[in-house]
Amino acid sequence: MFRFLYIAACFLLLTSCAEKYNIAGNSSGDLLNGRMMYLRVSQDGINSCDLDSSEVVHGRFNFIGDIDSVMMAHIYMGEEMVMPIVMEHAELTVHIDNMERHVSGGPLNDCLYNFFQQKLSIENEMWEAEQRCINLMRNGQWNEKHQREFARQAERLNKKVEELETQFIIDNYHNALGPGFFMLLCNQFPSPVITDQIAKIIQNAPREFMTNPFVESYLKRARKNRGHRNNTNKKED
């Protein structure tokens, strides 16, 4: 009898470690009706698995399940990545339309999408500058002065975005947002590479961040690529 109670207690302890997630999704109009949405995670940025899937019916879809720890996941439509989401113990709401993609309901998701709003504001400023340049060109008013002004503005805004991204990761070294956004940042490159920005991010990063499966795998591949390029350059010389 005691043995049975001991096993039962261990089972309850293990199951209590799992976190429940409940994600309610909605889209405006008939934008996604009939499409399958997938909740997908990847620990190393190479291999991934689906936690759940849901068909969009009347603009609504839902993901429900258990997770062992807080982590960054992504919502996919087929093979197209729609948006990131932090799997945290909270009632999460996803909204998708032509103008906005947003997650609300948990502190980490609120932090992530507030950051995206700041980043989008700078990117919109860049878009407006580009449109002014296009209009000047169309009207035959484009000259070297305008070119220099645009180059300075573009450099300033690009630096502003980079500093925002870098600080966001540094501020979130110790939770799922740091390595999660680091993965999004690195996936824009065709192959792993250590840029000046990435070097700055990892310069004083704590062990917790550096031993994250994706961070560790990415840096290992990037250093291998750098070594291969160095060897190639030596042979050419």
PLY file of the C-alpha trace (Angstrom):
ply
format ascii 1.0
element vertex 237
property float x
property float y
property float z
element edge 236
property int vertex1
property int vertex2
end_header
0.00 0.00 0.00
2.81 2.39 0.93
4.60 1.60 -2.34
1.45 2.43 -4.32
0.99 5.75 -2.52
4.67 6.63 -3.10
4.39 5.98 -6.86
1.14 7.95 -7.04
2.75 10.89 -5.23
5.72 10.87 -7.62
3.36 10.84 -10.60
1.46 13.84 -9.26
4.72 15.69 -8.63
5.95 15.08 -12.18
2.68 16.06 -13.83
2.51 19.22 -11.75
5.80 20.36 -13.34
4.07 20.64 -16.72
2.64 24.04 -17.61
-0.70 24.37 -19.34
-1.09 26.69 -22.31
-4.31 27.88 -23.88
-4.04 30.01 -27.01
-7.14 31.53 -28.56
-6.58 32.82 -32.08
-8.75 35.06 -34.22
-8.45 36.65 -37.63
-10.56 39.32 -39.25
-12.88 38.50 -42.15
-12.31 35.37 -44.21
-8.56 35.87 -44.37
-7.58 32.46 -42.96
-10.81 30.43 -43.02
-10.20 26.79 -43.86
-6.43 27.07 -43.42
-4.50 24.89 -40.97
-2.43 26.65 -38.33
0.48 24.89 -36.61
2.16 25.63 -33.28
5.80 24.71 -33.87
8.93 24.70 -31.68
12.61 24.24 -32.48
15.33 23.89 -29.87
18.31 24.09 -32.23
16.89 26.17 -35.09
17.29 23.23 -37.47
14.90 20.52 -36.34
11.35 21.38 -35.33
8.19 19.67 -34.18
4.52 20.59 -34.02
2.99 20.96 -30.55
-0.53 21.32 -31.91
-2.54 22.19 -34.99
-5.91 23.83 -35.55
-8.15 24.63 -38.52
-9.39 28.20 -38.79
-13.19 28.15 -38.62
-15.16 31.42 -38.80
-11.94 33.30 -38.15
-11.06 31.37 -34.99
-8.51 28.72 -34.02
-7.23 27.31 -30.75
-4.15 25.58 -29.33
-4.29 23.74 -25.98
-1.69 21.53 -24.31
1.18 21.11 -21.86
4.76 22.36 -21.91
7.66 21.51 -19.62
9.10 25.02 -19.56
8.61 28.53 -20.90
9.92 28.73 -24.46
9.63 30.60 -27.73
7.44 28.95 -30.36
6.13 30.01 -33.76
2.75 29.88 -35.42
2.94 28.54 -38.96
0.48 28.40 -41.83
1.78 25.50 -43.88
5.52 26.20 -44.20
5.10 29.97 -43.79
6.07 31.36 -40.41
3.28 33.72 -39.35
4.47 35.00 -35.99
6.45 34.13 -32.84
4.76 33.42 -29.52
6.13 32.75 -26.04
4.72 29.59 -24.49
4.02 30.80 -20.97
1.47 29.79 -18.34
-1.27 32.24 -19.27
-4.45 32.64 -21.28
-2.98 33.93 -24.54
-4.82 35.66 -27.38
-3.49 35.83 -30.94
-4.87 38.36 -33.41
-4.04 38.23 -37.11
-5.24 40.58 -39.85
-3.82 42.41 -42.86
-2.47 45.24 -40.70
-1.35 43.59 -37.46
-0.18 40.35 -35.85
-0.20 40.46 -32.09
-0.07 38.22 -28.99
-1.39 39.38 -25.63
-2.17 37.85 -22.24
1.22 37.06 -20.67
4.08 39.31 -19.44
6.71 37.86 -21.80
4.45 38.14 -24.86
3.51 41.69 -23.86
7.22 42.52 -23.60
7.99 40.89 -26.96
5.24 42.69 -28.88
5.96 46.04 -27.24
9.50 45.59 -28.55
8.14 44.74 -32.02
6.08 47.95 -31.94
9.18 50.02 -31.17
11.08 48.28 -33.95
8.20 48.78 -36.39
8.09 52.52 -35.57
11.73 52.91 -36.63
11.19 50.77 -39.74
8.19 52.94 -40.71
10.41 56.00 -40.39
12.85 54.34 -42.80
10.01 53.50 -45.22
8.84 57.13 -45.19
12.40 58.31 -45.95
12.59 55.87 -48.87
9.27 57.12 -50.22
10.51 60.73 -50.11
13.57 59.67 -52.11
11.41 57.91 -54.70
9.21 60.99 -55.09
12.25 63.23 -55.54
13.59 60.88 -58.23
10.24 60.79 -60.04
10.09 64.57 -60.04
13.67 64.89 -61.27
14.76 66.64 -58.08
17.18 63.99 -56.80
20.73 65.28 -56.36
23.94 64.57 -54.44
22.78 66.60 -51.44
19.63 64.48 -51.11
21.71 61.33 -51.55
24.05 62.30 -48.70
21.11 63.23 -46.44
19.36 59.93 -47.11
22.56 57.94 -46.51
23.05 59.65 -43.13
19.41 59.06 -42.16
19.50 55.43 -43.27
22.70 54.83 -41.28
21.18 56.46 -38.19
17.96 54.43 -38.38
19.74 51.14 -39.09
21.99 51.77 -36.09
18.93 52.58 -33.98
17.26 49.28 -34.92
20.45 47.33 -34.25
20.91 48.94 -30.83
17.26 48.24 -29.96
17.61 44.56 -30.96
20.91 44.14 -29.12
19.64 45.72 -25.90
16.45 43.66 -26.03
18.45 40.42 -26.08
20.83 41.64 -23.35
17.88 42.67 -21.14
16.36 39.20 -21.61
19.44 36.97 -21.32
17.80 35.06 -18.46
14.39 34.27 -19.95
12.97 32.80 -23.16
12.91 36.15 -24.98
16.71 36.51 -25.24
17.57 33.27 -27.06
14.16 33.31 -28.77
14.74 36.63 -30.51
18.41 35.76 -31.06
17.11 32.85 -33.16
14.89 35.19 -35.21
17.79 37.59 -35.68
20.21 34.89 -36.83
17.75 33.16 -39.15
17.86 36.17 -41.50
21.34 35.08 -42.63
21.68 32.41 -45.35
24.29 30.59 -43.24
25.56 31.04 -39.65
27.88 34.02 -39.31
29.14 36.12 -36.39
28.46 39.75 -37.25
29.62 42.72 -35.18
26.14 42.83 -33.64
26.21 39.14 -32.68
29.74 39.53 -31.29
28.48 42.35 -29.07
25.51 40.25 -27.90
27.63 37.30 -26.83
30.58 39.31 -25.48
29.34 39.38 -21.86
26.49 36.90 -22.14
25.94 34.65 -19.10
26.39 30.89 -19.24
22.61 30.42 -19.15
22.31 32.19 -22.50
25.42 30.69 -24.10
24.35 27.12 -23.30
20.91 27.54 -24.84
20.66 24.76 -27.49
20.11 27.17 -30.40
22.73 29.71 -29.31
25.32 26.99 -28.73
24.55 25.25 -32.05
24.52 28.52 -34.06
27.83 29.79 -32.69
29.49 26.42 -33.26
28.36 26.40 -36.91
29.30 30.07 -37.40
32.85 29.50 -36.07
33.20 26.44 -38.28
32.13 28.53 -41.30
34.60 31.27 -40.37
37.40 28.73 -40.09
36.49 27.28 -43.47
36.52 30.76 -45.08
39.89 31.58 -43.49
41.38 28.34 -44.84
39.97 29.06 -48.30
41.45 32.57 -48.29
44.87 31.22 -47.27
44.85 28.75 -50.15
43.94 31.53 -52.60
46.81 33.68 -51.31
0 1
1 2
2 3
3 4
4 5
5 6
6 7
7 8
8 9
9 10
10 11
11 12
12 13
13 14
14 15
15 16
16 17
17 18
18 19
19 20
20 21
21 22
22 23
23 24
24 25
25 26
26 27
27 28
28 29
29 30
30 31
31 32
32 33
33 34
34 35
35 36
36 37
37 38
38 39
39 40
40 41
41 42
42 43
43 44
44 45
45 46
46 47
47 48
48 49
49 50
50 51
51 52
52 53
53 54
54 55
55 56
56 57
57 58
58 59
59 60
60 61
61 62
62 63
63 64
64 65
65 66
66 67
67 68
68 69
69 70
70 71
71 72
72 73
73 74
74 75
75 76
76 77
77 78
78 79
79 80
80 81
81 82
82 83
83 84
84 85
85 86
86 87
87 88
88 89
89 90
90 91
91 92
92 93
93 94
94 95
95 96
96 97
97 98
98 99
99 100
100 101
101 102
102 103
103 104
104 105
105 106
106 107
107 108
108 109
109 110
110 111
111 112
112 113
113 114
114 115
115 116
116 117
117 118
118 119
119 120
120 121
121 122
122 123
123 124
124 125
125 126
126 127
127 128
128 129
129 130
130 131
131 132
132 133
133 134
134 135
135 136
136 137
137 138
138 139
139 140
140 141
141 142
142 143
143 144
144 145
145 146
146 147
147 148
148 149
149 150
150 151
151 152
152 153
153 154
154 155
155 156
156 157
157 158
158 159
159 160
160 161
161 162
162 163
163 164
164 165
165 166
166 167
167 168
168 169
169 170
170 171
171 172
172 173
173 174
174 175
175 176
176 177
177 178
178 179
179 180
180 181
181 182
182 183
183 184
184 185
185 186
186 187
187 188
188 189
189 190
190 191
191 192
192 193
193 194
194 195
195 196
196 197
197 198
198 199
199 200
200 201
201 202
202 203
203 204
204 205
205 206
206 207
207 208
208 209
209 210
210 211
211 212
212 213
213 214
214 215
215 216
216 217
217 218
218 219
219 220
220 221
221 222
222 223
223 224
224 225
225 226
226 227
227 228
228 229
229 230
230 231
231 232
232 233
233 234
234 235
235 236
